[in-house]
Amino acid sequence: MDLSPASTLGWFFDPQHGDRDRLLPRWLFLRALGLIYFSAFFFLLFQIRGLIGPNGILPASEYLRAISDYAGAGRFWYAPTLFWFSTGNHMLMAVCWIGLLASILLAINILPRGMLLACFVCFLSFVSAASDFSGYQSDGMLLEAGFLSLFLAPSGFRPRFARHNPPMRAGIFLLLWEWFRIYFESGVAKIRSGDPTWRNFTAMDNYYQNGPLPTWIGWYVQHFPHWFHAGTVVLTFAVELLLVWMLFLPRRFRIICFCIMTPFEIGIILTANYTFLNYIVLSLGFLLLDDRFVEWVLPRKVRDFFTSAPSVGTGSEAAAEKTKNWRSVWRERLRPLRTAIAGAFLGVVFYATTAQLIWMFLPTLPLPMSPVSALEPFRIANRYGLFAVMTPERLEIEFQGSSDGKTWIPYPFRYKPQDVKKAPGIYAPYQPRFDWNLWFASLGGWRQNRFVLWAEERLLQDDADVLHLFVGNPFARGPQPIAVRAVIYQYWFTDEKTKRETGDWWRRELLGAYAPALERQPDGRIGIVDLPIARQSQQ
């Protein structure tokens, strides 16, 4: 075997020497990634105008203007987004529709490289311009996986399994490296956070009711005995700190790892709504497998389809053979350049992600910071740390309006808990970012989450785009509200006896005002009004 640097780099970065045993896992992963992108853009179609539109809660135009004032000519690097051209509703919707169409074409395996690039650019455009409504770890996971998949996907218009163009080994490794870091860095973050609930095995005792968007399955699991919840803490540490290392072991151990991790992720999906986060992790796990295992577990008819279907990316298998025409000649001449470009991009990503992992243990180690900083705006080399500190209670913000200053009517949310008799649903991978953000806002004060106050203002102005974030407008038939306020409740799951007798899934207690109330003045201007709110319990 030639171990020269050129041959080694070619084996790792040149698709010509790709991994021919991962065709089916690659095919499955890219289809799953297309569906995840679809869920992300599908949500944006209904919410982006209310979130960052010209009349939205946090207009992208104002956010980008602030970046431009700060960064000047460097604004395009600090905020890589198509919305520099326009932040109007037409542009917002155009980017969403392009991303949605590209995700569908990716899911059905048409021009996968081009569709991956379109999805990445469109989703990055939203994340870079969405201010407080973006920047979640799930956003970084999707962008990192989407970027790395550009080096995994086969070329061609309809490549099917692309046997003539196997997946680049470096692409597979870095996607599995992302999978590994999501788990391992989250486990390390739990240890380093000092949260006592992880150390005394009580972290999961109230986990199912206190997360951003619980599910009805989580209600039942919440009532399991303490020994079960303590056991899930042990399982979490075992998965995140120990089992993930099986990635670096031989084939048999990787398959065993997949068989353990997959039920673990499915359990999380069923008991809590974490948008597309767990779907990404679940999909990345497909790359632990190889063709032999996938063919072995598939039904015979499906297996025959996979194993007998021809590859038609640039034609049939025969057409994929090298021919001495001008295209193949230039492809052969440019192969070293393409390999070098792929190596440079992926090498920088690997360095940035590895450096951030090392800094978790050795924060003062003087490693070069510039590659990490350069990639930061693109969210393709991230540091993860899920659930480092557990939420001790469930607080929920509710918007209320009044047309007389005395009777207050709540604005009904689409997804987050509000009606005590309504069962919590399963919405993931769909992400209702407004509802999601309000959960995070409840953990701090309104001064750190001023979008709550601006949401009050938009509701007082009867803004249609913002009202669309709710189930409906309680003042649609008039009279219009003269004041809007945001109050905060504490929620608990009901016990089994209460649910059986009353049908209530929740009990809640009004704690008071969350943010200053806004009132429309006689001259039409909006001002702050002090409204005392008494604590009250509701079940």
CORZI-V300969 format. One line per field, one symbol per residue. ss: DSSP state (a for helix, b for strand, c for the rest). phi: phi as a letter, one per 40 degrees, with the letter a starting at -180 (. if undefined). psi: psi as a letter, one per 20 degrees, with the letter a starting at -180 (. if undefined). A space follows every 10 residues. Layout:
BEGIN
ss = ???
phi = ???
psi = ???
END
This chain:
BEGIN
ss = ccccaaaaaa aaacaaacbc ccaaaaaaaa aaaaaaaaaa aaaaaaaaaa aaccccccca aaaaaaaaaa aaaaaaaacc caaaccccaa aaaaaaaaaa aaaaaaaccc caaaaaaaaa aaaaaaaaac aaacccaaaa aaaaaaaaac cccccccccc ccccccbcaa aaaaaaaaaa aaaaaaaaaa aaaccaaaac ccccccaaaa cccbcaaaaa aacccaaaaa aaaaaaaaaa aaaaaaaacc aaaaaaaaaa aaaaaaaaaa abccccaaaa aaaaaaaacc aaaaaaacca aaaaaaaacc ccccccaaaa cccccaaaaa aaaaaaaaaa aaaaaaaaaa aaaaaaaaaa acccccccca aaaaaacccc cccccccccc cccbbbbbbb bbccccccbb ccbccccccc cccccccccc ccaaaaaaaa aacccaaacc aaaaaaaaaa cccaaaaccb cccccccccc ccbbbbbbbb bbbccaaaaa aacccbbbbb bbbbbbbbbb cccccbbbbc cccccbbbc
phi = .cbcdccccc ccbcdcbccc cbccdcdccc ccccccddcc ccccdcbccc cbcdbccbdc cccccccccc cgccccccbc accccabccc cdcccccccc ccccccccgb fdcccccccc ccccccdcbc fccagccccc dccccccccc cbccchcbcf cfccbccccc ccccccccdc cdcccccccc cccgcccccb gbcccbcccb cdbcbcccdc cdcccdcccc cccccccccc bbccccdccd ddccccddcc cccccccccc babbfcdccc cccdcdcccb cdccccccdd cccccccbcc cbcbhccccc ccbcbccccc ccccdccccc cccccccccc cccccccccc bbcccccdcc cccccdccfb abbbacfcbc ccabbbcbcb bacbgbcbbc ccccbcdacc cccccbbccc bccccccccc cccbccccbc cccccdcccc cgcccccccb cabcbccgcc cbabbbbbbb bbcccccccc cbgccbbabc chccbdcbbc cdcgcbbcbc bcbccabbb
psi = pokqgghghg hhiohhkroi jkgghggggh ghhghggghg hghhhiihhh gjrhjagnph ghghhhgghg ichjhhghnn qijhhqjrhg gghggghghg ghhghghjlp lhghhggggg gghhgghiij cijajrhhgh gggghgghih ihqqrrgmid imhimrpphh ggghghhggg hggghhgghg ghhjohhhhj kjhihjghii rgnrrhhhgg hhjqrhhghh hhgggghggh hghhiihjrr gghhgggghg hghghhhggh iqolcjghhg gghhhhiirr hggghhiqqg ggghgghipq pkgkbahhii qpqmrhghgh hhhighghgg gghgghgggg gghhghghih hmijpmqpig hghhighikj nrpqmplhpq piropppppq qpiijgpppq ppqhhqpfpi ipppaohqjp onhggghhgh hiiarhhimi hghhhgghhh ilphghhiir hroikhjrrq qiqprorpqp qqqrrhgghh hijphqqrpp haqgrqqqqp rhjirprpqo oppqqqqp.
END
